Amino acid sequence: MSETDYDVVVIGGGGAGLAAAVTAAENGASVILFEALKELGGSTALSAGLFTAAGTSVQRGLGIDDSAEKYFQHYMDLNQWMLKPGLIRTFCEQAGPTLEWLIDLGVEIPAKISGNAHQPGLCQAGVEDVWRGHVPKDQGYGLVQVLDAARRKHGIEVVLDTRVQALLVEDEAVVGVIADDVALRAGAVVVASGGFAQDPTFVDRHYPVANKAGDSLFVVAAEGSRGDHLRFADSVEASLAGDGWGLMLPTVYFQRYHHWQSGFPPKSRIYVDADGRRFMDEDASYAVSTGIIDHRGGSAWIVFDENARLNLAAGYADWSAERVAEESDAGRTLRADTLDDLAELMAVPVATLRATVARWNAHLPRGEDPDFLRHRTLKNKGNTVDPDAIARGPFYAARILPAELVCTHAGLEIDQNSAVLNVRGETVPGLYAAGEAGAGVLGQRYVGGGNAVANALTMGRIAGRSAALVAVGDQALAI
């Protein structure tokens, strides 16, 4: 074998690519990884690192009885069975073992209850009745560091700041890549280049619903999420799946960063619709909250008072007392001395808004929410202090809408071995994909926090193993 030939080429150095590269090496393959940016990590490094999985040692350590079968049923039901059951069953069965693999590599996830996505342990990831959100120490950055250490241990070569230009195709099979105008031959290629959230043209084409946010839209995906997997598709007649699907988080119109930079809205807040009525649990999981707001016309009002504004934590970019005051002074966030005057500015019925706030004040500050059960959500997040009443003027109202573009779900259609399928439903010889680039696991409904990371690392691991087994002369792994 010449020094420019490898068993496996991995395109992309985020979570999916690193998992694929390490697993391919574990299976005896020589591996080279190309990363378009100047450092490894991709969107995984920017994430909380939350990982959804079932039947894990962490769950067992807390006395929680769970299984891949229960996870599969929940996953399919939430997505209305619009995903391929065989692929999803494989994902649900392999997510737990992938988490254990990460723990064996050095990822720390203590067997204790976590109140949020930043406290190591087990938390409620979405709307599941069994908690499956595994929060690692040091967040997504920690996951990447552990995977990179494993990459170095296996001697896997990394080429940074190099964007793969094309797949090398011969007789309808992928036999390598072209990078820096140089052809590099390989037994198999894994595409793990991320999504396309940073490419407005691809967003227009494959996830146009994101544009409904208008000027409020902001993207938190890694810079390298430029849709390279879609650019590779035509050369192998690849089938695309997940068109029109992605993850948008509801945020206030002035937010421009992920919440650990932007800060958090006040606990004492209500979301009201165009009729002035409260319509949801304000802390509902983003597995469902975007859909609820979409059903109410695509946006809503977040209403809070002066006490809530003044109690916002300092040091954040968006949700701070000073920022809210600036937005109010500019007239973009509504402000009024009384609720009646605020209702007039919001163009909602005065009596309805007054009744809505009165009902909220009669329940949430006393630890109960008979309408939307938010008290249960707050408890699950570790909140032990009830919200204050919304009673101190001036009062504020700001638009909340799905505006934070996190990840995109349209990509190369894969089977349960992470093999890419062509438009005839046949596997493309030598080509595998994982993460946002390999479509079919992330569905119409985002199952909850950790869905994307679990998909990236689980399917990345499968892709790496399948590619290695093909490249060294065996058959693709059947799971």
Helices and strands as residue ranges (DSSP letters): E 6-11, H 15-26, E 31-34, H 42-46, E 51-52, H 57-61, H 68-78, H 85-105, E 121-123, E 133-135, H 139-153, E 157-159, E 164-170, E 173-179, E 182-191, H 200-206, G 208-216, E 218-219, H 228-233, G 234-236, E 240-241, E 246-252, H 259-262, E 270-272, H 289-295, E 300-305, H 306-310, H 321-329, E 334-336, H 339-346, H 350-363, G 364-366, H 374-380, E 395-408, E 411-413, E 419-421, E 427-433, G 435-437, E 438-439, H 451-471
